[in-house]
Amino acid sequence: MSTGAPPRPGAEGTDGAAAPVGARPSVEGPASGTVSVPVGGRWWARSLGMAALLLAACLLGRHLRPEGTLFSLLWPAAGLAVWWFAARRPARVRAVDAGLLLAVVWLAHVVTGSSPALAG
């Protein structure tokens, strides 16, 4: 079925037919078939955006902790971290994201007055 749009240069599928407009290029993964690769190399923008959202969620969670306690009863950053890592991304990007996640959570704890030992 044709969408009426001309095919993009270099957007041929494996059978030589033009890929649909907006299709993401993929590479063969070792265990799961095809793995989606971010288009245009903008993976860093998504990683930094998610890190900023995670920092806001961590600060909110630390703000919601009961007075005189060390831990919050509600941690919105946990759900956000799951959402962040639920996306299928290349392993090298997931490694950067994991480092960002650890750094942001540590920073949020230190900024809100936790001891570095508790934050680490």
Biopython code that builds the backbone (N, CA, C, O; Angstrom):
import numpy as np
from Bio.PDB.StructureBuilder import StructureBuilder

atoms = [
    (1, "MET", "N", (0.838, -1.172, 0.000)),
    (1, "MET", "CA", (0.000, 0.000, 0.000)),
    (1, "MET", "C", (0.884, 1.237, 0.000)),
    (1, "MET", "O", (1.802, 1.331, 0.816)),
    (2, "SER", "N", (0.641, 2.155, -0.863)),
    (2, "SER", "CA", (1.454, 3.347, -0.993)),
    (2, "SER", "C", (0.848, 4.483, -0.189)),
    (2, "SER", "O", (-0.372, 4.638, -0.144)),
    (3, "THR", "N", (1.710, 5.287, 0.452)),
    (3, "THR", "CA", (1.237, 6.437, 1.226)),
    (3, "THR", "C", (1.160, 7.684, 0.360)),
    (3, "THR", "O", (0.680, 8.723, 0.812)),
    (4, "GLY", "N", (1.624, 7.592, -0.871)),
    (4, "GLY", "CA", (1.591, 8.738, -1.762)),
    (4, "GLY", "C", (2.821, 9.621, -1.636)),
    (4, "GLY", "O", (3.050, 10.471, -2.496)),
    (5, "ALA", "N", (3.606, 9.449, -0.603)),
    (5, "ALA", "CA", (4.811, 10.254, -0.413)),
    (5, "ALA", "C", (5.967, 9.590, -1.137)),
    (5, "ALA", "O", (6.048, 8.363, -1.182)),
    (6, "PRO", "N", (6.859, 10.384, -1.701)),
    (6, "PRO", "CA", (8.015, 9.786, -2.370)),
    (6, "PRO", "C", (8.933, 9.146, -1.350)),
    (6, "PRO", "O", (9.037, 9.631, -0.223)),
    (7, "PRO", "N", (9.607, 8.055, -1.727)),
    (7, "PRO", "CA", (10.523, 7.400, -0.793)),
    (7, "PRO", "C", (11.721, 8.283, -0.508)),
    (7, "PRO", "O", (12.163, 9.047, -1.365)),
    (8, "ARG", "N", (12.235, 8.172, 0.690)),
    (8, "ARG", "CA", (13.433, 8.917, 1.067)),
    (8, "ARG", "C", (14.647, 8.221, 0.473)),
    (8, "ARG", "O", (14.655, 6.996, 0.355)),
    (9, "PRO", "N", (15.679, 8.980, 0.093)),
    (9, "PRO", "CA", (16.898, 8.352, -0.413)),
    (9, "PRO", "C", (17.534, 7.479, 0.669)),
    (9, "PRO", "O", (17.659, 7.906, 1.817)),
    (10, "GLY", "N", (17.930, 6.280, 0.314)),
    (10, "GLY", "CA", (18.573, 5.371, 1.250)),
    (10, "GLY", "C", (17.632, 4.740, 2.246)),
    (10, "GLY", "O", (18.083, 4.182, 3.246)),
    (11, "ALA", "N", (16.302, 4.813, 1.995)),
    (11, "ALA", "CA", (15.330, 4.283, 2.952)),
    (11, "ALA", "C", (14.749, 2.966, 2.477)),
    (11, "ALA", "O", (13.617, 2.626, 2.822)),
    (12, "GLU", "N", (15.510, 2.221, 1.691)),
    (12, "GLU", "CA", (15.016, 0.954, 1.196)),
    (12, "GLU", "C", (15.026, -0.078, 2.310)),
    (12, "GLU", "O", (15.904, -0.059, 3.173)),
    (13, "GLY", "N", (14.064, -0.965, 2.293)),
    (13, "GLY", "CA", (14.015, -2.056, 3.254)),
    (13, "GLY", "C", (14.937, -3.175, 2.813)),
    (13, "GLY", "O", (15.695, -3.011, 1.857)),
    (14, "THR", "N", (14.885, -4.311, 3.496)),
    (14, "THR", "CA", (15.772, -5.420, 3.159)),
    (14, "THR", "C", (15.392, -6.065, 1.839)),
    (14, "THR", "O", (16.231, -6.708, 1.208)),
    (15, "ASP", "N", (14.155, -5.910, 1.410)),
    (15, "ASP", "CA", (13.727, -6.500, 0.142)),
    (15, "ASP", "C", (13.896, -5.531, -1.027)),
    (15, "ASP", "O", (13.499, -5.842, -2.149)),
    (16, "GLY", "N", (14.482, -4.359, -0.773)),
    (16, "GLY", "CA", (14.704, -3.381, -1.827)),
    (16, "GLY", "C", (13.557, -2.406, -1.985)),
    (16, "GLY", "O", (13.694, -1.412, -2.698)),
    (17, "ALA", "N", (12.424, -2.659, -1.338)),
    (17, "ALA", "CA", (11.287, -1.750, -1.425)),
    (17, "ALA", "C", (11.530, -0.553, -0.517)),
    (17, "ALA", "O", (12.271, -0.648, 0.462)),
    (18, "ALA", "N", (10.909, 0.567, -0.842)),
    (18, "ALA", "CA", (11.064, 1.767, -0.036)),
    (18, "ALA", "C", (10.395, 1.579, 1.317)),
    (18, "ALA", "O", (9.287, 1.050, 1.404)),
    (19, "ALA", "N", (11.080, 2.018, 2.376)),
    (19, "ALA", "CA", (10.518, 1.955, 3.720)),
    (19, "ALA", "C", (9.490, 3.066, 3.875)),
    (19, "ALA", "O", (9.616, 4.103, 3.223)),
    (20, "PRO", "N", (8.477, 2.883, 4.717)),
    (20, "PRO", "CA", (7.475, 3.935, 4.917)),
    (20, "PRO", "C", (8.115, 5.197, 5.484)),
    (20, "PRO", "O", (9.106, 5.126, 6.212)),
    (21, "VAL", "N", (7.545, 6.349, 5.147)),
    (21, "VAL", "CA", (8.047, 7.612, 5.662)),
    (21, "VAL", "C", (7.887, 7.600, 7.178)),
    (21, "VAL", "O", (6.835, 7.206, 7.680)),
    (22, "GLY", "N", (8.897, 8.016, 7.904)),
    (22, "GLY", "CA", (8.860, 8.045, 9.360)),
    (22, "GLY", "C", (9.364, 6.765, 9.994)),
    (22, "GLY", "O", (9.444, 6.675, 11.219)),
    (23, "ALA", "N", (9.711, 5.759, 9.176)),
    (23, "ALA", "CA", (10.219, 4.507, 9.728)),
    (23, "ALA", "C", (11.601, 4.741, 10.310)),
    (23, "ALA", "O", (12.387, 5.524, 9.775)),
    (24, "ARG", "N", (11.891, 4.061, 11.403)),
    (24, "ARG", "CA", (13.188, 4.191, 12.051)),
    (24, "ARG", "C", (14.116, 3.103, 11.538)),
    (24, "ARG", "O", (13.696, 1.956, 11.390)),
    (25, "PRO", "N", (15.371, 3.441, 11.264)),
    (25, "PRO", "CA", (16.308, 2.405, 10.836)),
    (25, "PRO", "C", (16.532, 1.420, 11.970)),
    (25, "PRO", "O", (16.407, 1.779, 13.141)),
    (26, "SER", "N", (16.855, 0.207, 11.636)),
    (26, "SER", "CA", (17.108, -0.783, 12.679)),
    (26, "SER", "C", (18.317, -1.613, 12.298)),
    (26, "SER", "O", (18.701, -1.695, 11.131)),
    (27, "VAL", "N", (18.904, -2.222, 13.305)),
    (27, "VAL", "CA", (20.028, -3.119, 13.101)),
    (27, "VAL", "C", (19.688, -4.431, 13.767)),
    (27, "VAL", "O", (18.863, -4.481, 14.680)),
    (28, "GLU", "N", (20.318, -5.483, 13.313)),
    (28, "GLU", "CA", (20.052, -6.792, 13.906)),
    (28, "GLU", "C", (20.695, -6.872, 15.274)),
    (28, "GLU", "O", (21.894, -6.632, 15.415)),
    (29, "GLY", "N", (19.914, -7.205, 16.274)),
    (29, "GLY", "CA", (20.421, -7.371, 17.632)),
    (29, "GLY", "C", (20.780, -8.830, 17.869)),
    (29, "GLY", "O", (20.273, -9.704, 17.165)),
    (30, "PRO", "N", (21.640, -9.119, 18.842)),
    (30, "PRO", "CA", (22.096, -10.485, 19.052)),
    (30, "PRO", "C", (21.007, -11.423, 19.564)),
    (30, "PRO", "O", (20.981, -12.591, 19.176)),
    (31, "ALA", "N", (20.117, -10.951, 20.416)),
    (31, "ALA", "CA", (19.160, -11.868, 21.030)),
    (31, "ALA", "C", (17.713, -11.542, 20.695)),
    (31, "ALA", "O", (16.867, -12.435, 20.721)),
    (32, "SER", "N", (17.412, -10.312, 20.386)),
    (32, "SER", "CA", (16.010, -9.934, 20.272)),
    (32, "SER", "C", (15.582, -9.548, 18.862)),
    (32, "SER", "O", (14.566, -8.871, 18.708)),
    (33, "GLY", "N", (16.306, -9.947, 17.841)),
    (33, "GLY", "CA", (15.898, -9.590, 16.485)),
    (33, "GLY", "C", (16.381, -8.199, 16.143)),
    (33, "GLY", "O", (17.586, -7.954, 16.108)),
    (34, "THR", "N", (15.458, -7.279, 15.888)),
    (34, "THR", "CA", (15.858, -5.924, 15.526)),
    (34, "THR", "C", (15.798, -5.009, 16.731)),
    (34, "THR", "O", (14.940, -5.164, 17.601)),
    (35, "VAL", "N", (16.713, -4.052, 16.777)),
    (35, "VAL", "CA", (16.792, -3.083, 17.856)),
    (35, "VAL", "C", (16.664, -1.707, 17.226)),
    (35, "VAL", "O", (17.378, -1.394, 16.273)),
    (36, "SER", "N", (15.773, -0.889, 17.740)),
    (36, "SER", "CA", (15.568, 0.451, 17.206)),
    (36, "SER", "C", (16.761, 1.332, 17.552)),
    (36, "SER", "O", (17.259, 1.298, 18.677)),
    (37, "VAL", "N", (17.212, 2.112, 16.592)),
    (37, "VAL", "CA", (18.343, 3.015, 16.788)),
    (37, "VAL", "C", (17.817, 4.441, 16.691)),
    (37, "VAL", "O", (17.086, 4.750, 15.750)),
    (38, "PRO", "N", (18.164, 5.329, 17.636)),
    (38, "PRO", "CA", (17.680, 6.701, 17.561)),
    (38, "PRO", "C", (18.101, 7.366, 16.256)),
    (38, "PRO", "O", (19.246, 7.234, 15.824)),
    (39, "VAL", "N", (17.171, 8.077, 15.633)),
    (39, "VAL", "CA", (17.432, 8.747, 14.370)),
    (39, "VAL", "C", (18.111, 10.079, 14.638)),
    (39, "VAL", "O", (17.716, 10.804, 15.552)),
    (40, "GLY", "N", (19.115, 10.405, 13.860)),
    (40, "GLY", "CA", (19.741, 11.713, 13.918)),
    (40, "GLY", "C", (20.729, 11.898, 15.056)),
    (40, "GLY", "O", (21.233, 13.005, 15.247)),
    (41, "GLY", "N", (21.020, 10.861, 15.814)),
    (41, "GLY", "CA", (21.988, 10.992, 16.890)),
    (41, "GLY", "C", (21.542, 11.912, 18.009)),
    (41, "GLY", "O", (22.388, 12.500, 18.683)),
    (42, "ARG", "N", (20.239, 12.057, 18.231)),
    (42, "ARG", "CA", (19.730, 12.944, 19.280)),
    (42, "ARG", "C", (19.452, 12.202, 20.582)),
    (42, "ARG", "O", (18.641, 12.662, 21.386)),
    (43, "TRP", "N", (20.097, 11.077, 20.805)),
    (43, "TRP", "CA", (19.868, 10.302, 22.018)),
    (43, "TRP", "C", (20.258, 11.096, 23.258)),
    (43, "TRP", "O", (19.650, 10.927, 24.315)),
    (44, "TRP", "N", (21.261, 11.956, 23.144)),
    (44, "TRP", "CA", (21.731, 12.737, 24.283)),
    (44, "TRP", "C", (20.673, 13.721, 24.749)),
    (44, "TRP", "O", (20.565, 13.979, 25.948)),
    (45, "ALA", "N", (19.882, 14.282, 23.826)),
    (45, "ALA", "CA", (18.831, 15.233, 24.209)),
    (45, "ALA", "C", (17.760, 14.527, 25.034)),
    (45, "ALA", "O", (17.276, 15.071, 26.027)),
    (46, "ARG", "N", (17.392, 13.311, 24.622)),
    (46, "ARG", "CA", (16.405, 12.547, 25.384)),
    (46, "ARG", "C", (16.968, 12.163, 26.747)),
    (46, "ARG", "O", (16.261, 12.228, 27.752)),
    (47, "SER", "N", (18.231, 11.766, 26.785)),
    (47, "SER", "CA", (18.856, 11.384, 28.052)),
    (47, "SER", "C", (18.917, 12.564, 29.019)),
    (47, "SER", "O", (18.603, 12.412, 30.199)),
    (48, "LEU", "N", (19.318, 13.732, 28.531)),
    (48, "LEU", "CA", (19.389, 14.906, 29.401)),
    (48, "LEU", "C", (18.003, 15.377, 29.829)),
    (48, "LEU", "O", (17.823, 15.827, 30.960)),
    (49, "GLY", "N", (17.030, 15.279, 28.940)),
    (49, "GLY", "CA", (15.647, 15.632, 29.293)),
    (49, "GLY", "C", (15.090, 14.723, 30.373)),
    (49, "GLY", "O", (14.454, 15.183, 31.321)),
    (50, "MET", "N", (15.334, 13.424, 30.221)),
    (50, "MET", "CA", (14.857, 12.481, 31.234)),
    (50, "MET", "C", (15.599, 12.693, 32.554)),
    (50, "MET", "O", (15.004, 12.537, 33.620)),
    (51, "ALA", "N", (16.874, 13.042, 32.502)),
    (51, "ALA", "CA", (17.631, 13.317, 33.728)),
    (51, "ALA", "C", (17.059, 14.535, 34.453)),
    (51, "ALA", "O", (16.971, 14.543, 35.681)),
    (52, "ALA", "N", (16.670, 15.564, 33.696)),
    (52, "ALA", "CA", (16.065, 16.756, 34.311)),
    (52, "ALA", "C", (14.721, 16.411, 34.957)),
    (52, "ALA", "O", (14.430, 16.859, 36.066)),
    (53, "LEU", "N", (13.899, 15.609, 34.258)),
    (53, "LEU", "CA", (12.627, 15.176, 34.846)),
    (53, "LEU", "C", (12.855, 14.334, 36.097)),
    (53, "LEU", "O", (12.137, 14.475, 37.086)),
    (54, "LEU", "N", (13.846, 13.471, 36.048)),
    (54, "LEU", "CA", (14.158, 12.628, 37.201)),
    (54, "LEU", "C", (14.617, 13.473, 38.386)),
    (54, "LEU", "O", (14.238, 13.191, 39.523)),
    (55, "LEU", "N", (15.421, 14.498, 38.143)),
    (55, "LEU", "CA", (15.858, 15.375, 39.220)),
    (55, "LEU", "C", (14.663, 16.064, 39.864)),
    (55, "LEU", "O", (14.585, 16.148, 41.089)),
    (56, "ALA", "N", (13.732, 16.557, 39.055)),
    (56, "ALA", "CA", (12.525, 17.194, 39.601)),
    (56, "ALA", "C", (11.715, 16.194, 40.423)),
    (56, "ALA", "O", (11.209, 16.541, 41.490)),
    (57, "ALA", "N", (11.586, 14.968, 39.943)),
    (57, "ALA", "CA", (10.827, 13.949, 40.677)),
    (57, "ALA", "C", (11.530, 13.566, 41.973)),
    (57, "ALA", "O", (10.872, 13.330, 42.986)),
    (58, "CYS", "N", (12.861, 13.500, 41.953)),
    (58, "CYS", "CA", (13.615, 13.196, 43.175)),
    (58, "CYS", "C", (13.442, 14.307, 44.208)),
    (58, "CYS", "O", (13.233, 14.034, 45.390)),
    (59, "LEU", "N", (13.529, 15.548, 43.765)),
    (59, "LEU", "CA", (13.360, 16.672, 44.688)),
    (59, "LEU", "C", (11.943, 16.682, 45.261)),
    (59, "LEU", "O", (11.756, 16.976, 46.441)),
    (60, "LEU", "N", (10.953, 16.365, 44.439)),
    (60, "LEU", "CA", (9.577, 16.260, 44.929)),
    (60, "LEU", "C", (9.453, 15.149, 45.971)),
    (60, "LEU", "O", (8.821, 15.340, 47.010)),
    (61, "GLY", "N", (10.044, 14.006, 45.699)),
    (61, "GLY", "CA", (10.003, 12.895, 46.640)),
    (61, "GLY", "C", (10.672, 13.233, 47.960)),
    (61, "GLY", "O", (10.170, 12.866, 49.022)),
    (62, "ARG", "N", (11.806, 13.931, 47.905)),
    (62, "ARG", "CA", (12.487, 14.324, 49.138)),
    (62, "ARG", "C", (11.673, 15.369, 49.898)),
    (62, "ARG", "O", (11.702, 15.404, 51.128)),
    (63, "HIS", "N", (10.955, 16.213, 49.177)),
    (63, "HIS", "CA", (10.111, 17.229, 49.809)),
    (63, "HIS", "C", (8.913, 16.581, 50.514)),
    (63, "HIS", "O", (8.415, 17.120, 51.502)),
    (64, "LEU", "N", (8.453, 15.439, 50.018)),
    (64, "LEU", "CA", (7.268, 14.774, 50.572)),
    (64, "LEU", "C", (7.575, 13.878, 51.773)),
    (64, "LEU", "O", (6.656, 13.280, 52.333)),
    (65, "ARG", "N", (8.832, 13.771, 52.180)),
    (65, "ARG", "CA", (9.147, 12.883, 53.305)),
    (65, "ARG", "C", (8.634, 13.479, 54.607)),
    (65, "ARG", "O", (8.667, 14.695, 54.796)),
    (66, "PRO", "N", (8.159, 12.619, 55.508)),
    (66, "PRO", "CA", (7.674, 13.106, 56.806)),
    (66, "PRO", "C", (8.808, 13.751, 57.607)),
    (66, "PRO", "O", (9.963, 13.337, 57.514)),
    (67, "GLU", "N", (8.461, 14.758, 58.386)),
    (67, "GLU", "CA", (9.443, 15.479, 59.199)),
    (67, "GLU", "C", (10.137, 14.535, 60.184)),
    (67, "GLU", "O", (9.484, 13.739, 60.858)),
    (68, "GLY", "N", (11.441, 14.633, 60.255)),
    (68, "GLY", "CA", (12.206, 13.834, 61.199)),
    (68, "GLY", "C", (12.553, 12.437, 60.713)),
    (68, "GLY", "O", (13.118, 11.649, 61.471)),
    (69, "THR", "N", (12.227, 12.108, 59.457)),
    (69, "THR", "CA", (12.558, 10.790, 58.922)),
    (69, "THR", "C", (13.579, 10.939, 57.808)),
    (69, "THR", "O", (13.765, 12.025, 57.258)),
    (70, "LEU", "N", (14.227, 9.851, 57.489)),
    (70, "LEU", "CA", (15.223, 9.870, 56.433)),
    (70, "LEU", "C", (14.645, 9.505, 55.073)),
    (70, "LEU", "O", (15.183, 9.908, 54.042)),
    (71, "PHE", "N", (13.551, 8.746, 55.062)),
    (71, "PHE", "CA", (13.030, 8.210, 53.806)),
    (71, "PHE", "C", (11.634, 8.735, 53.513)),
    (71, "PHE", "O", (10.842, 8.981, 54.423)),
    (72, "SER", "N", (11.352, 8.900, 52.254)),
    (72, "SER", "CA", (10.038, 9.346, 51.810)),
    (72, "SER", "C", (9.099, 8.153, 51.688)),
    (72, "SER", "O", (9.521, 7.054, 51.325)),
    (73, "LEU", "N", (7.840, 8.375, 51.989)),
    (73, "LEU", "CA", (6.850, 7.320, 51.833)),
    (73, "LEU", "C", (6.409, 7.189, 50.382)),
    (73, "LEU", "O", (5.890, 6.149, 49.975)),
    (74, "LEU", "N", (6.616, 8.236, 49.612)),
    (74, "LEU", "CA", (6.233, 8.263, 48.198)),
    (74, "LEU", "C", (7.466, 8.664, 47.401)),
    (74, "LEU", "O", (8.122, 9.655, 47.723)),
    (75, "TRP", "N", (7.781, 7.899, 46.362)),
    (75, "TRP", "CA", (8.964, 8.199, 45.560)),
    (75, "TRP", "C", (8.584, 8.221, 44.085)),
    (75, "TRP", "O", (8.698, 7.201, 43.405)),
    (76, "PRO", "N", (8.130, 9.381, 43.575)),
    (76, "PRO", "CA", (7.703, 9.459, 42.167)),
    (76, "PRO", "C", (8.826, 9.174, 41.180)),
    (76, "PRO", "O", (8.559, 8.797, 40.039)),
    (77, "ALA", "N", (10.061, 9.345, 41.592)),
    (77, "ALA", "CA", (11.189, 9.107, 40.692)),
    (77, "ALA", "C", (11.319, 7.638, 40.318)),
    (77, "ALA", "O", (11.879, 7.319, 39.269)),
    (78, "ALA", "N", (10.818, 6.745, 41.149)),
    (78, "ALA", "CA", (10.915, 5.315, 40.840)),
    (78, "ALA", "C", (10.130, 4.984, 39.571)),
    (78, "ALA", "O", (10.633, 4.283, 38.694)),
    (79, "GLY", "N", (8.922, 5.478, 39.475)),
    (79, "GLY", "CA", (8.114, 5.239, 38.274)),
    (79, "GLY", "C", (8.721, 5.886, 37.045)),
    (79, "GLY", "O", (8.673, 5.320, 35.953)),
    (80, "LEU", "N", (9.287, 7.057, 37.216)),
    (80, "LEU", "CA", (9.916, 7.752, 36.094)),
    (80, "LEU", "C", (11.146, 7.001, 35.609)),
    (80, "LEU", "O", (11.390, 6.928, 34.404)),
    (81, "ALA", "N", (11.924, 6.441, 36.529)),
    (81, "ALA", "CA", (13.101, 5.664, 36.137)),
    (81, "ALA", "C", (12.701, 4.415, 35.364)),
    (81, "ALA", "O", (13.360, 4.049, 34.390)),
    (82, "VAL", "N", (11.625, 3.760, 35.792)),
    (82, "VAL", "CA", (11.136, 2.585, 35.054)),
    (82, "VAL", "C", (10.701, 2.997, 33.658)),
    (82, "VAL", "O", (11.006, 2.304, 32.688)),
    (83, "TRP", "N", (9.998, 4.106, 33.544)),
    (83, "TRP", "CA", (9.544, 4.601, 32.238)),
    (83, "TRP", "C", (10.746, 4.929, 31.357)),
    (83, "TRP", "O", (10.737, 4.627, 30.163)),
    (84, "TRP", "N", (11.768, 5.538, 31.926)),
    (84, "TRP", "CA", (12.975, 5.907, 31.190)),
    (84, "TRP", "C", (13.657, 4.669, 30.617)),
    (84, "TRP", "O", (14.062, 4.665, 29.454)),
    (85, "PHE", "N", (13.787, 3.619, 31.427)),
    (85, "PHE", "CA", (14.520, 2.433, 30.994)),
    (85, "PHE", "C", (13.644, 1.409, 30.284)),
    (85, "PHE", "O", (14.155, 0.386, 29.828)),
    (86, "ALA", "N", (12.344, 1.653, 30.177)),
    (86, "ALA", "CA", (11.459, 0.735, 29.457)),
    (86, "ALA", "C", (11.632, 0.880, 27.942)),
    (86, "ALA", "O", (11.293, -0.034, 27.190)),
    (87, "ALA", "N", (12.149, 2.006, 27.500)),
    (87, "ALA", "CA", (12.363, 2.228, 26.070)),
    (87, "ALA", "C", (13.503, 1.343, 25.583)),
    (87, "ALA", "O", (14.507, 1.166, 26.272)),
    (88, "ARG", "N", (13.334, 0.796, 24.397)),
    (88, "ARG", "CA", (14.392, -0.036, 23.810)),
    (88, "ARG", "C", (15.420, 0.872, 23.159)),
    (88, "ARG", "O", (15.134, 1.558, 22.178)),
    (89, "ARG", "N", (16.625, 0.865, 23.724)),
    (89, "ARG", "CA", (17.702, 1.707, 23.218)),
    (89, "ARG", "C", (18.976, 0.882, 23.144)),
    (89, "ARG", "O", (19.078, -0.147, 23.813)),
    (90, "PRO", "N", (19.945, 1.306, 22.351)),
    (90, "PRO", "CA", (21.211, 0.568, 22.268)),
    (90, "PRO", "C", (21.900, 0.484, 23.632)),
    (90, "PRO", "O", (21.717, 1.355, 24.483)),
    (91, "ALA", "N", (22.679, -0.553, 23.828)),
    (91, "ALA", "CA", (23.327, -0.799, 25.118)),
    (91, "ALA", "C", (24.238, 0.355, 25.525)),
    (91, "ALA", "O", (24.303, 0.692, 26.707)),
    (92, "ARG", "N", (24.938, 0.966, 24.579)),
    (92, "ARG", "CA", (25.849, 2.049, 24.942)),
    (92, "ARG", "C", (25.076, 3.253, 25.462)),
    (92, "ARG", "O", (25.573, 3.971, 26.330)),
    (93, "VAL", "N", (23.873, 3.491, 24.951)),
    (93, "VAL", "CA", (23.048, 4.597, 25.438)),
    (93, "VAL", "C", (22.473, 4.254, 26.804)),
    (93, "VAL", "O", (22.391, 5.124, 27.672)),
    (94, "ARG", "N", (22.074, 3.005, 27.011)),
    (94, "ARG", "CA", (21.568, 2.589, 28.329)),
    (94, "ARG", "C", (22.640, 2.743, 29.392)),
    (94, "ARG", "O", (22.327, 3.081, 30.533)),
    (95, "ALA", "N", (23.893, 2.503, 29.048)),
    (95, "ALA", "CA", (24.985, 2.671, 30.011)),
    (95, "ALA", "C", (25.130, 4.137, 30.414)),
    (95, "ALA", "O", (25.332, 4.436, 31.591)),
    (96, "VAL", "N", (25.030, 5.044, 29.458)),
    (96, "VAL", "CA", (25.087, 6.478, 29.764)),
    (96, "VAL", "C", (23.887, 6.863, 30.622)),
    (96, "VAL", "O", (24.029, 7.601, 31.597)),
    (97, "ASP", "N", (22.694, 6.358, 30.257)),
    (97, "ASP", "CA", (21.485, 6.652, 31.025)),
    (97, "ASP", "C", (21.607, 6.154, 32.461)),
    (97, "ASP", "O", (21.171, 6.839, 33.386)),
    (98, "ALA", "N", (22.187, 4.981, 32.664)),
    (98, "ALA", "CA", (22.359, 4.440, 34.016)),
    (98, "ALA", "C", (23.288, 5.338, 34.835)),
    (98, "ALA", "O", (23.030, 5.590, 36.012)),
    (99, "GLY", "N", (24.351, 5.812, 34.226)),
    (99, "GLY", "CA", (25.250, 6.739, 34.914)),
    (99, "GLY", "C", (24.555, 8.043, 35.276)),
    (99, "GLY", "O", (24.736, 8.567, 36.375)),
    (100, "LEU", "N", (23.757, 8.567, 34.343)),
    (100, "LEU", "CA", (22.995, 9.782, 34.622)),
    (100, "LEU", "C", (22.007, 9.562, 35.760)),
    (100, "LEU", "O", (21.858, 10.419, 36.631)),
    (101, "LEU", "N", (21.335, 8.419, 35.755)),
    (101, "LEU", "CA", (20.360, 8.106, 36.802)),
    (101, "LEU", "C", (21.034, 8.107, 38.170)),
    (101, "LEU", "O", (20.530, 8.727, 39.107)),
    (102, "LEU", "N", (22.156, 7.427, 38.291)),
    (102, "LEU", "CA", (22.863, 7.377, 39.574)),
    (102, "LEU", "C", (23.329, 8.766, 40.013)),
    (102, "LEU", "O", (23.196, 9.126, 41.182)),
    (103, "ALA", "N", (23.868, 9.537, 39.084)),
    (103, "ALA", "CA", (24.356, 10.876, 39.414)),
    (103, "ALA", "C", (23.225, 11.800, 39.851)),
    (103, "ALA", "O", (23.381, 12.561, 40.806)),
    (104, "VAL", "N", (22.098, 11.741, 39.166)),
    (104, "VAL", "CA", (20.967, 12.613, 39.492)),
    (104, "VAL", "C", (20.376, 12.262, 40.852)),
    (104, "VAL", "O", (20.074, 13.157, 41.641)),
    (105, "VAL", "N", (20.209, 10.979, 41.137)),
    (105, "VAL", "CA", (19.641, 10.577, 42.429)),
    (105, "VAL", "C", (20.597, 10.963, 43.558)),
    (105, "VAL", "O", (20.160, 11.460, 44.596)),
    (106, "TRP", "N", (21.894, 10.739, 43.363)),
    (106, "TRP", "CA", (22.873, 11.135, 44.376)),
    (106, "TRP", "C", (22.829, 12.645, 44.590)),
    (106, "TRP", "O", (22.819, 13.108, 45.731)),
    (107, "LEU", "N", (22.803, 13.416, 43.505)),
    (107, "LEU", "CA", (22.762, 14.876, 43.593)),
    (107, "LEU", "C", (21.512, 15.345, 44.332)),
    (107, "LEU", "O", (21.593, 16.243, 45.170)),
    (108, "ALA", "N", (20.368, 14.755, 44.036)),
    (108, "ALA", "CA", (19.117, 15.156, 44.699)),
    (108, "ALA", "C", (19.194, 14.897, 46.198)),
    (108, "ALA", "O", (18.712, 15.709, 46.989)),
    (109, "HIS", "N", (19.784, 13.794, 46.595)),
    (109, "HIS", "CA", (19.911, 13.497, 48.023)),
    (109, "HIS", "C", (20.859, 14.468, 48.710)),
    (109, "HIS", "O", (20.566, 14.949, 49.805)),
    (110, "VAL", "N", (21.981, 14.759, 48.085)),
    (110, "VAL", "CA", (22.961, 15.667, 48.687)),
    (110, "VAL", "C", (22.400, 17.082, 48.768)),
    (110, "VAL", "O", (22.578, 17.755, 49.784)),
    (111, "VAL", "N", (21.729, 17.545, 47.721)),
    (111, "VAL", "CA", (21.164, 18.893, 47.697)),
    (111, "VAL", "C", (20.093, 19.065, 48.771)),
    (111, "VAL", "O", (19.952, 20.154, 49.327)),
    (112, "THR", "N", (19.345, 18.018, 49.069)),
    (112, "THR", "CA", (18.258, 18.136, 50.034)),
    (112, "THR", "C", (18.700, 17.840, 51.456)),
    (112, "THR", "O", (17.860, 17.768, 52.353)),
    (113, "GLY", "N", (19.992, 17.666, 51.687)),
    (113, "GLY", "CA", (20.483, 17.567, 53.048)),
    (113, "GLY", "C", (20.809, 16.172, 53.540)),
    (113, "GLY", "O", (21.144, 16.014, 54.714)),
    (114, "SER", "N", (20.727, 15.161, 52.706)),
    (114, "SER", "CA", (21.138, 13.826, 53.135)),
    (114, "SER", "C", (22.645, 13.769, 53.252)),
    (114, "SER", "O", (23.361, 14.524, 52.594)),
    (115, "SER", "N", (23.111, 12.885, 54.078)),
    (115, "SER", "CA", (24.559, 12.707, 54.158)),
    (115, "SER", "C", (25.034, 12.002, 52.891)),
    (115, "SER", "O", (24.287, 11.220, 52.303)),
    (116, "PRO", "N", (26.255, 12.266, 52.470)),
    (116, "PRO", "CA", (26.756, 11.577, 51.273)),
    (116, "PRO", "C", (26.729, 10.047, 51.408)),
    (116, "PRO", "O", (26.547, 9.339, 50.417)),
    (117, "ALA", "N", (26.910, 9.543, 52.630)),
    (117, "ALA", "CA", (26.866, 8.089, 52.847)),
    (117, "ALA", "C", (25.472, 7.546, 52.572)),
    (117, "ALA", "O", (25.333, 6.482, 51.970)),
    (118, "LEU", "N", (24.439, 8.262, 53.004)),
    (118, "LEU", "CA", (23.059, 7.827, 52.755)),
    (118, "LEU", "C", (22.727, 7.959, 51.277)),
    (118, "LEU", "O", (22.028, 7.111, 50.721)),
    (119, "ALA", "N", (23.219, 9.008, 50.635)),
    (119, "ALA", "CA", (22.941, 9.208, 49.221)),
    (119, "ALA", "C", (23.626, 8.170, 48.360)),
    (119, "ALA", "O", (23.102, 7.816, 47.304)),
    (120, "GLY", "N", (24.782, 7.670, 48.772)),
    (120, "GLY", "CA", (25.541, 6.713, 47.992)),
    (120, "GLY", "C", (25.118, 5.347, 48.309)),
    (120, "GLY", "O", (25.649, 4.390, 47.745)),
]
sb = StructureBuilder()
sb.init_structure("model")
sb.init_model(0)
sb.init_chain("A")
sb.init_seg("    ")
for serial, (resi, resn, name, xyz) in enumerate(atoms, 1):
    if name == "N":
        sb.init_residue(resn, " ", resi, " ")
    sb.init_atom(name, np.array(xyz, "f"), 0.0, 1.0, " ", f" {name:<3s}", serial, name[0])
structure = sb.get_structure()
